[in-house]
Amino acid sequence: MSCNCSQPEIRRRQRGADERKDLTDRLSRIEGQVRGIRAMVEEDRYCVDIMTQVSAVRAALSSFNKELLARHIRTCVSEDIRDGREDAVDELCDLLKKLMK
């Protein structure tokens, strides 16, 4: 039996049913867009049309990420700071650096 000692702890955040539904609905729409792009490739659609759809998916993912980031700051980061976990600010700064690449 192997030890998973080297794997970091998986952090979790409890989401309400409305928030979970909103996020999963957005992801389902994005998933549908990606399937649509695949179908376009399989149908030998024009490159510009495919790239236009890829751009729409990127915009949808960016919008999803912005919403998730805002929720993270309002909940997780705020709660951590109130609980005295100042490292939450460092974690947020590291995240923002990754997102802005």
N, C-alpha and C positions, 0 to 999 in steps of 0.2 A: 504494500500500500504506500502510495507516495504522499509526501507532505506538501501542502499548499502554502507553506510558511512564507515563501518569497512573494506570493501574490498579495497586492495591497487590498485592504478592506474595501468592499464595495459600499459606497455611501448611497443612501436612499433619502428620498423626500416624499412624504405622503402628499398626494394631490387629491383635491376634491373631485367628485364625479364630473362636474361641469368643466373644470380645467382639463381633466384627462380627456373628456370627449372633444373639447375644442382642439387640443393638440393632436389627438389621433385623427380627427376629421381632416385637419390640415394636411397631415402626413398621408392620409388616404388619397386626397386630391393630388398631391405631388406624385405619389406612387402611380396613380392613373395617368398623369402626364408623362411619366417615364415610360410606361407601357405603350402609350401613344407614340412616343418617339421610336421605340423599338419597331412598332408596326410600320411606321413611316420608312424606316431603313429596310425592313423586309419587303415593302412595296416599291422599293427603288424610287422613293420620292426625291424631289429636287433638293440639293444640298442646302440652299438658302432657307428653304421651308423648315428643314430639320434643325438647322442652327437657330432659327427664330424660336422654335419650340424649346430647344436646349436653354436658350437665354431666358425664356419664361420660367423654366424649372429652376434655374439658378436664382432668379428673382424671388420665386416662391420660397425656396430654401432660405434665402437671406431674410425674408420677412418672418419666416418661422423662427429663425435664430434670434432676430431682434426681439420678438415677442417673448421667447423663452428667456433671453438675457434680462429683459425688464422684469419678468416674474421672479427670476432668480435674485435679482438685486432687492426687489421689494420684500421677498420672503426670506430666503436662505441667508443672504448676506446681512440683512437687517437683524434677523434673529440671532445670528452668530455674534454680531457686534454688541447687541443688547446683553448677550450671555457672557460677554468679556472675551470672546475669541477674536482677538485683533488680527490673527493670521488670515481671517476671511478677506480682509482688504488686500493682502498680498496675493492670495489666491485669485481674487477678482482682477487685479492688475496683470497677473500672469495670463489669465484667460483673455483679457482684452488684447494683450500683445499677440497672442496666437490668432485671434480673430481678425486682427488688422494686418496680417501678412499679405 
